[in-house]
Amino acid sequence: MELADRAVGFLLSFISTSIFTYYTFWVIILPFVDSDHFIHKYFLPQEYAILIPVFAGVTLLCFLSVFIGLVMLKSKKKKA
């Protein structure tokens, strides 16, 4: 079990680091690269640099709100 936990932890760390590196390069470095450079074909348009995190944040807040609401309803039913 410990090996599986390590593998999952390593995978999550690798994915997080990859996403952070990609997003950082996309938002901070790419605007200073010429628009006709070949590297631009590997990145979405700049508008998505704001839309994707906002959408992810709103989705996360919705799931957290539903989860907290369900936990509150369950705890209310146990008291009654």
C-alpha positions in Angstrom: 0.0 0.0 0.0 2.9 2.4 0.8 4.3 1.9 -2.7 0.9 2.7 -4.3 0.7 5.9 -2.2 4.1 7.0 -3.2 3.3 6.4 -6.9 0.1 8.4 -6.6 1.9 11.2 -4.8 4.7 11.2 -7.4 2.2 11.3 -10.2 0.2 14.1 -8.6 3.4 16.1 -8.0 4.5 15.6 -11.6 1.2 16.6 -13.0 1.0 19.7 -10.8 4.6 20.8 -11.7 3.9 20.2 -15.4 0.7 22.3 -15.3 2.4 25.1 -13.3 5.3 25.2 -15.8 3.1 25.2 -18.8 0.8 27.9 -17.4 3.7 30.1 -16.3 5.4 29.9 -19.7 2.1 30.6 -21.4 1.2 33.6 -19.3 4.6 35.2 -18.5 7.0 34.3 -21.2 4.9 33.7 -24.4 3.7 37.4 -24.7 7.4 38.4 -25.3 7.9 35.9 -28.1 7.2 36.9 -31.6 3.7 35.9 -32.8 5.0 34.1 -35.9 7.3 31.8 -33.8 6.5 28.1 -34.0 6.1 27.8 -30.2 2.7 29.6 -30.4 1.1 26.6 -32.0 1.5 24.6 -28.7 -0.5 27.1 -26.7 -4.1 28.3 -26.6 -5.0 32.0 -27.2 -4.3 34.3 -24.3 -8.0 34.8 -23.5 -8.1 31.2 -22.2 -5.3 32.0 -19.7 -8.0 33.8 -17.7 -11.1 31.8 -18.6 -9.8 28.4 -17.7 -8.7 29.2 -14.1 -11.9 31.2 -13.5 -14.0 28.3 -14.7 -12.0 25.9 -12.6 -12.4 28.1 -9.6 -16.2 28.5 -10.0 -16.6 24.8 -10.5 -14.5 24.1 -7.4 -16.6 26.5 -5.3 -19.8 24.9 -6.6 -18.6 21.4 -5.6 -17.5 22.7 -2.2 -20.8 24.4 -1.6 -22.8 21.3 -2.5 -20.5 19.1 -0.3 -20.8 21.4 2.7 -24.6 21.6 2.2 -24.9 17.8 2.1 -22.8 17.4 5.2 -24.9 20.0 7.0 -28.1 18.2 6.0 -26.7 14.8 7.1 -25.6 16.2 10.5 -29.1 17.8 10.9 -30.8 14.5 10.3 -28.6 12.7 12.8 -29.5 15.2 15.5 -33.2 14.8 14.9 
